[in-house]
Amino acid sequence: MKKKGPSGHLVEVIWYDACSTHGWYADSELHKCRTSEMKTVGYLVRRNSHEILLAQTRSEHGEWSEVWAIPSKTVKRIRRK
């Protein structure tokens, strides 16, 4: 993946999230824990080979808030909105 700087463009990121459980499970019950396809929309702050940073809000002073760091290897697609 090429390195890209901050864009501030509104994007939708489709990515796979991990699953975890607690307790003891038989082999026949393990199908309940599966990765899930997620859709997250936000402003593209940074994108590189390690992560994609999205923010929900940007102030008039250029500060970001409600930032998500999504591991690049879990991303299926990025679509500009």
C-alpha positions in Angstrom: 0.0 0.0 0.0 1.4 3.4 -0.9 1.9 6.0 1.8 -0.5 8.8 1.7 -0.6 12.0 3.7 -3.6 13.6 5.4 -6.5 14.3 3.1 -9.5 15.1 5.2 -11.7 13.5 2.6 -14.8 11.7 3.9 -14.4 8.0 3.3 -16.1 4.7 4.2 -13.7 1.9 5.3 -14.9 -1.7 5.1 -12.7 -3.8 7.3 -12.7 -7.0 9.4 -12.9 -6.9 13.2 -11.6 -9.6 15.5 -13.8 -11.6 17.9 -13.1 -12.8 21.4 -15.0 -14.7 24.0 -14.6 -15.6 27.6 -15.3 -19.0 29.3 -14.9 -22.5 28.1 -16.3 -23.9 24.8 -16.6 -27.2 23.1 -15.3 -27.6 19.6 -18.9 -27.6 18.3 -19.5 -24.1 19.8 -16.5 -22.4 18.4 -18.4 -21.3 15.2 -20.1 -18.6 17.3 -16.8 -16.6 17.4 -16.1 -15.2 13.9 -14.6 -12.1 12.4 -17.1 -9.5 11.4 -17.2 -7.1 8.4 -17.4 -3.6 9.7 -18.2 -0.3 7.9 -16.8 2.9 9.4 -17.2 6.4 8.0 -15.0 9.3 8.8 -12.4 11.9 7.7 -9.2 10.3 6.4 -6.5 11.7 8.6 -3.6 9.3 7.7 -3.1 6.1 5.7 0.1 4.0 5.6 1.1 0.4 5.5 0.4 0.0 9.3 -2.9 1.8 9.9 -5.7 4.0 8.6 -6.7 6.9 10.9 -10.2 8.2 10.6 -11.7 11.0 12.6 -15.3 11.8 13.2 -14.9 15.6 13.8 -12.4 18.3 12.8 -12.4 21.7 14.5 -11.9 25.1 12.9 -8.4 25.0 14.3 -7.5 21.8 12.4 -7.7 19.5 15.5 -9.2 16.0 15.2 -11.6 14.3 17.6 -13.1 10.7 17.9 -10.2 9.1 16.1 -10.2 5.5 14.9 -7.0 3.6 14.2 -7.8 0.6 11.9 -5.0 -1.9 11.1 -4.3 -1.7 7.3 -4.1 -5.5 7.0 -7.7 -5.8 8.1 -9.1 -3.4 5.4 -11.0 -4.8 2.5 -11.9 -1.5 0.8 -11.8 2.3 1.1 -14.4 4.3 -0.7 -14.5 8.1 -1.0 -17.9 9.5 0.0 
